[in-house]
């Protein structure tokens, strides 16, 4: 068995021999580069739905711009297509027919160099319209997707906030019942509305508890005022005023200090 490092006979201009590695390296260098690269715009793939047709469309666009004929046609033999973009005659025929059905090209069999050859003509206006339509659909889809995401986000945020508010309402009403020895229900719509309104204004659960503590100490043992230890009075429009009142004990302490 020959050693893998055995020299292969690859003659250069000077008649020198190269190793396997050097030969492969030279081959890669010769076959690489822009002229040996096939590039297909993504929009053509999206329009046609397959790489083969997109590749043919890309070349037709390229050559249509270079056509010297007044009618806009140019010709390519199937052999030339195969050499240039590696598509067989069958692939070119199928892709050309697909582009014709899409209204993007026209074909006509005319003589070239004395032989009947397929000529191709691009419908620029149709291509531009198709691209704009595709881009518009994509834009609308993106807008719709973003709208859906925003809607989902808002719905999720609302659900979280609603759950949080419900928990706060239960906590506040239970605290009022414990401190003032009442039996109010946290499920009452009016009570929920009042508490939610104050929470949306930025007041906290601790603020509610402070108001409950202050007014309970002031009214609980007053026969005329004890009946006002209720959600509609405590959590209504005077809530902020109640919150900023000085607790009863402090008032008593100050009065005692004067004497």
N, C-alpha and C positions, 0 to 999 in steps of 0.2 A: 504494500500500500504506500502510495506516495505521501510524503510529509505535507501537512497543511500549509507549510511555509514555502513549498516548492514554487519556484518562479513560473509564472505563466507568460506565454509569448505575446506581449503587447508592444508593438514597435512604435517608437516615437519618431520624430523627424530625424533625429540623430542616430536612429537605429538602436537605441538603448532598450534594455528590457526592464519591466517594472514588476514589483511583487504584486501578489493578489490585492493587498490593501491599497497600494498605490493605484492599481488599475481601477478598482471600484471607486476610489476617491475621484479619479479623473472622469469616470463615467457619470457620477453624480453631478459633478461640476458642469459637464456638457449638457446634461438633460434638465438642469434646474435653471430658473430665471423667469422673467416676466413673459417671454415669448413662448415658454413651455407651460404656462399656467392658464387654466380655464376659470374665469371668474363669472359668477352668476348673481345679479342683483336679487336680493331677497324678495322684492316686490314682484318680480317676474315669477318666482316660484309660487307665491301666494295667488297670483292671478291665474296661472295655468294649472296649478295643483300637482305638478310633477317636475322633477329636475330635468328630464330629457327635453320636454317641450320648452321649459324655461331657458335651457341652454341654446336651443335653436332660435328662440325669439330674440335672445340677446345678440346673436350673430346677425340675424336679419336686421335688427335695429342698427347695428354697426355698419353693415354694408349698404343699407338704404340711404344712409347719410352721405355715402361716397358714390352713389350711382350718378352716371353722367347722362343717362337717358332722360329725355323730356317727360316720358310717361312714368318715371320713378321706379321702373323695374330693374332688377339686376339678376344675374344668373350664377348658379353654382351647380356643378355636376355632383352626383352622389359620391363619386370617388373623392372629389375635393372636400365634401363635407366630412367624409370618413377620415381623411388625412388631417383635417383641421380640428374637428371636435370629437372624433372617435365615435361617431354615430353611424350605424349601418343604414343601408338604403331603406330598409323596412322601418327603422326608427324615425328616419327623416320624413318618410311618407306619412306615417301615423301622426307625428307631431305637427306636421304642416297641415294635415286635414283638421286636426284639433284647433289650430290657430285660425283656420278658415271658418270653422263653425262658430268660433268666438267673434268673428268679424274683424280680427286683428290684421290679417294678411289676405292677399289675393295671389293666385298662382296662374301662370299661363305657359303653355308649351310653345316655345318659339325656337328658331334656329340660332345656334351660337357656334361659330367656327365650322359651319356647314352641317352640324348635327342638331337634331331636335333636343332641346335642353329645357328643363323647368326653370322658369323665371319667377322671381318673388317680388312682391310689392307690399310695403308696410302701410297700413292706414294709421297715420300719426294721430289724427284726431280721435279715433276710436281708442287707441292705446292710452292717450292722455286722459280721456273720459273714464276709462276703466281704472286707471291708477287713482284718479281723484275720487271716484266712487268707492274704491277699496279703502283709501285713506279715510274718507268720511265715515264709512261703516266702522272702521277700527276706532276712529275718534269717538263716535257715538257709543260704541261698546265700552270704551275706557271710561267715558262719562257715566254710563249706566252702572258699570262696575264700581266706580268711585261713589256714586249715589247710593248704591246698595250697601257698600261698606259703611258709609256715613250713617245710613238709616239703621243698620245693624248696631253700629257703635252707640247711636243715640238711644236706641231701644234698650240696649244693655245698660247704658248709663242710667236711663229712666228706671229700669227695673231695680238696679242696685240702690238708687236713691229712694225709690218707693219702699223697698224692703227696710232700708235704714230708718226712714221716717216712721214706718209702722212700728218698728222696735222702740223708737224714741217715744212714740205716743203711748205704748203699753207701759213703758217705764215711768213716764210722767204721771199718767192717770193712777197707776198703782201707788206711786209716792204720795199723791194727793190723798188717796183713800187711807193710807197708813197714818199720815201725819194729822189730817183733819178728821179722821174717823168717819169717812164717807163711803159710799158704795156706787161711785160713778162707773159707767162702762166705757172702756176704751174704743168700743165699736160704734159708738154714737157718731153720726156723720157731722153734726155741728161741732162736737168736741174735736174731732179729727181735723176739720177745716180750720178751726182757731189755732190749734197747735202747729199745723203745717204752715199757716200764714206767718206765724212768729219765727219758725225755723227758717223759712225762706228769707226773712228779713235779717237773718244772721244771728239770732239769739240761740243759745246753747241749752242743753238739758240742765246744766248747772244753774243757768239763769232761771229756768222754770222752778227748780227746787228752791232757789233763794226766795222767789216771790211767794211760793207756797209756805215756806218757813216764816217769812215776815208777816204775811197776812193772817196765818193761822195763830200766831202768838198774839196778834192784835185783835182778832175777831172771834176766836174760838169760844171764849167764855163771855162774850157779849151777846145777850139774847137777841138784840136787834140786828147785829151784824153777822152772826154766825151763818145765817142762811146764804150769805154772799160768798161763802167758801165753795165756789162752784166754778167749773171751767169757763162759762160764758162771762163771768165777772173777772176772774183772775187772768185769763188769757186773751181778753178782748183788747180794745183800743187803748186802755190805760196800763197795759202790761209794762211798758217802759218806765212809766211813772212809779208803779209799784216796785219795780226793780231798783230804782234809785232812791227809794225812801230809806230813812235811817231806821234800823231795827228798833222795836219797842224797848228793849232792855237798855239801849244806848240813850234813848230819850229819858227814861226813868233815872238813869245814872247821872245825866247832865242836870236834871231838875234837882236831884238830891244834892248835887255839888253846890248848887246856888244857895241852898239853905246852910 
